[in-house]
Amino acid sequence: MSADRGNLFEHLPEPDAADEEFLLLWARPGLRVERIVSHGHATPPGQWYDQAWDEWVLVVRGSAGLRIEGRDATVELREGDWLLLPVGCRHRVEWTAPAGPTVWLAIHAGEVSP
């Protein structure tokens, strides 16, 4: 069996991409690892993520602000910062850096949908 290999910074989408890019890197039952690339993107107004699985996110490049329901302040994430979003933690992306890509590594664990 051979090992798979890649680079998180290869084939980044163009800065004018209309949507964030989600790239599945690896998956197993109950586990999904993906790269997310944002260019000034935010969750649409009034929309919240409320997942039935845990999500651990790491900002590898760039920066972002997340709103966690019930918290007064936006959680700011810079390069190297990570955050655990447990099952049922309603959250939204308030902003991502507009000047360059924000590259996330996201690990989804539990009852993960495809």
Secondary structure as GFF3:
##gff-version 3
##sequence-region A 1 114
A	DSSP	beta_strand	21	28	.	.	.	ID=ss1
A	DSSP	beta_strand	31	38	.	.	.	ID=ss2
A	DSSP	beta_strand	53	61	.	.	.	ID=ss3
A	DSSP	beta_strand	63	68	.	.	.	ID=ss4
A	DSSP	beta_strand	75	78	.	.	.	ID=ss5
A	DSSP	beta_strand	82	85	.	.	.	ID=ss6
A	DSSP	beta_strand	91	96	.	.	.	ID=ss7
A	DSSP	beta_strand	102	110	.	.	.	ID=ss8
###
